[in-house]
Amino acid sequence: MSTTHHILSFLRAPAACLAVSVLCALPCRAADLSRQEAEGILQDTHTIAGYMEIAGESDYAAKPDDVIAAALFGAFDAKMAYAWRQEQRKESGKKPLDPSVPLFTVAGQALAPSEVVLRSEAPDRFKGLSDRHTAFISRKALELSSLRYTGHAITRHAAPEGSDLLGDVILNDKGYFVCIDGLGDLMVEAVLRQVSPQDGGYLLTGELLQSMGGDGDNKPGSFKLILTPGDVPGTWKRQYTETIPGE
C-alpha cells in the first residue's frame, strides 16, 4: 500500500483528533491546570503511549533518545491534525486556515505549520531519500514538540534509533526526515474521570474503553497519569500507566 494512501487514511482519523471524554466535573482546585489543558495532556500522552509505546519518565530515564522519538511523532501528529482540519474546511466550502494559525503553542511559543513539511507539500526537499520518508520536522519543531509532549527541553539533537513506527530517521543541519507509515486507529479511548493536585503536580485517573469495534462485554481498563512540572514553566513531565483486566 502506498505512503500516500496511508497518509490519506490517517487524515480521515488523525491520532490527535481521538475523542477524550470527560463524564464528570473535574475537582481542580489549582488554576495552573485547566480542564481543557488536562484533556489535551491526556490525549497527547495516550497517543504517544498507544503508537510509540513510550509511557513517559520511566522510558526517558532508561533511553533518553525516547524523548526525541516522542517529540518527532508528536510534531508529525500535530501536522496531520492540522491537515485534517484543512481537509474538513475544504469539504465544507470554508476558506483554508490562515498560515498564521499555528500547529500548537507551548510555553508561549507558536509552532508554524511550515516547520513540519509533508512530502506531498514539498517533494523536492525529499530528493535522494527513500519514498518511505514522509515528513520533515525542523529542529525548532522538535524542540517545541518535546516541551509539549514530554516536558523535556532538548539539549542536544540526535537521530534516534529506527523503530517499527519511525523507521530510518535522518538528521541534518536543518532538521529531521522521518518515516512514519501505516498508521491505524487506536482502538482504546482514555476517559478522564478525575484530576487531583499531587506533590506540586497532578494525578489524572480514568477508564480505558473500546472506542470502536471490539467486544462490548469487555471490562474497561483504567489508567493513571502523573504530571510533574516540566523543564519550562507551563509544561509537564509525565508517567502513564494502564491496568487492563486479565493482563
Number of C-alpha atoms within 10 A of each C-alpha: 7 10 17 14 12 15 19 14 15 21 21 16 17 24 25 21 19 19 13 15 14 16 11 9 11 16 12 16 11 11 7 11 17 14 14 9 11 20 20 14 21 21 23 22 22 28 26 24 17 16 17 18 13 21 23 25 20 12 15 18 11 9 11 12 17 22 26 23 24 28 27 31 24 27 29 25 22 23 27 25 21 22 21 20 18 18 16 15 14 13 9 9 9 11 9 12 14 8 10 11 13 18 23 18 14 17 12 9 10 15 23 17 19 17 18 26 19 22 19 12 11 12 12 9 14 17 10 7 11 10 12 18 22 22 25 28 25 21 20 16 26 29 21 25 31 25 25 26 26 30 26 24 18 19 7 7 16 16 18 20 13 14 13 11 16 21 16 19 20 18 18 12 8 11 20 23 28 25 23 24 21 14 15 13 15 17 14 19 19 27 21 25 17 18 23 16 17 12 11 8 18 22 18 22 22 21 18 20 18 17 14 12 8 11 8 10 6 10 13 15 18 18 19 18 22 22 24 18 17 18 15 14 12 15 22 22 19 24 20 20 14 18 13 12 10 6 5
